[in-house]
Amino acid sequence: MESSRAEAARLFGGRLFNAVFHGEVRSCLRSSIEDAQRQNAGLRIRLRLTNAPELTDLPWEFLYNPTLNRLRTQALAYGRCALFSPPKAHRT
């Protein structure tokens, strides 16, 4: 049951990601993530939804980048920010 919930969250989060990040916005995000990774830092995205209040109640914590094949964000209770963390280094 848990895996079906996780899959539903990934599916929803992927659709949300694709709706928000496309075209030039996605290219800018990709460049920003790469810059943050080179600096071994995270990337904070601030969603300013004052002109679209109907979007404030969306579960932004499910934002999922399907290209990375993992949940890359944490939603914060204040300001609706998304934090893109650099991937963890794999130990061999």
N, C-alpha and C positions, 0 to 999 in steps of 0.2 A: 504494500500500500504506500509506503514512504517513497519508493522509487517512482511510482506513478504521480505522486504530488510533486516530486522534484522535477520530473519530466514536464509536467504541466507548467510549473514555474519557469523552466527554461524556455518552453515554447512561447509563453506569454512574454517573458523578458526579451526574447529574440525579436518578436514582432514589435515590441515597444522600441527596442534599440534601432531596428531598421526604419521605423516610422520617424524617429527623431534624427538619427545620424545617417544621412544620405548625401550624395553629391559632394559639394565643397565642404560641408560641415563634417562629413565622415573623413575626408582627406585631412582637414585641420586636426580632427581628433587623433587620427593615426599618427600624424607628425608630432603632436603634443605628447602622446603616449611614448613614442620612440625617444623623444628628448628626455622625458622623465625617467625612462628605463636606463638611458645612458648615465644619468645622474644618480641612479639608484634611489629614486624618489617616487612618491605618489603623484597623482594628478587630481586636483579638485575641480569639478565641473559645477558651477552654480546655475541652477535653473531659475530664471526670472519669469514667473508665471503670472505676473500682475495683470497682464492683458488677456490672459486665458485662465480665469479662475476655475473653470470646469476641469482643468488638468491637475489641479493641486491635490486631489484625492486619489490620483492613480498610485498604485504601489510601486514607486520608483526603485525601491530596494530590489525588485526583481530584474532590473535592467541587466541584460545579458548579451555579451558580444559573441555571436555564434562563430565568428572567425577564430577566436581564441579558445572556443569550446570550454569555457568555464565562466562562472559567475565572477565578475571582476569588480563589483561595486558594493558599497555599503551605503544605505540611505541614512542620513542623519536627521534627527527630529527637528533640528533648527535649520531653517533656510533651504531645505530641500536640496542638499548638496549630494553629489555622487563622487565618491573617491575611487579612482582607478589606481590600484596598487600594482607595483611591478611584480612580475611573476617570481615565485620563489625559485632560488637556485636549486638544482637537483644535485644531491650528493651521490658520489659513486664510490 
